[in-house]
Amino acid sequence: MAAAVAGGVTSVICPPDTDPVLDEPGLVQMLKFRARNLNLAHLYPLGALTRGLQGTALTEMVELTRAGCIGFSQAEVGLKDTLVLHRALQYASTFGYTTWLRPNDPWLGNGVAAKGPLATRMGLAGVPVVAETIALATIFELVRDTGARVHLCRLSSAAGIEMVRRAKAQGLPLTCDVSVNQLHLIDMDIGYFNSAMRLTPPLRQQR
């Protein structure tokens, strides 16, 4: 919070992968209380989409919203069960809530660097662009079916951006963002790769 204020940031959205996970109203209220006492940047929490971010049982979104959550997310923990994601979007759509999702296929997106010549040369497990585009295609179809509002977090590829552009043109209720890292750095900038400095999603090629 102090770093945010020092950088001129007045509002911070807190993802739910805190310790403990923001899946209970009391935890959200405690977080907001502590943030108010710090009297620094404004804090807006995202509630966990599933209990403990385990991807099985949905949280009580209504109660979490009353406690102060502005939306719901799985943070960096991917939802492998499409049925659970479908039910979560149905729930969110019923009450007009926004779900924040990072499009990343959990089976394809477990590498540490963008798939390409650099990752191959350094012997690093690569994350292909299709890990993002396959996840996007799934989300778009679920949004089309449920009408839920979805914010797509940290897009990393030109192909993904183009898919979002087409989906928005079709009227799907989508918004998206991109990490500042993706705007200013490319895969060559990882140098000799330090696992302690791993970026998620990984830096892509220049295009």
Buried (B, 14 or more C-beta within 10 A) or exposed (E): BEEBBEEEEEEBBBBBBBEEBBBBBEBBBEBBEEBEEEEBBBBBBBBBBBBBBBBEEBBBBEBBBEBBBBBBBBBBBBBEBEEBBBBBBBBBBEEEBBBBBBBBBBEBBEBBBBBBEBBEEBEBEBBBBBBBBBBBBBBBEBBEEBBBBBBBBBBBBEBBBEBBEEBEEEEBBBEBEBBEBBEEBBBEEBEEBEEEEEBBBBBBBEE
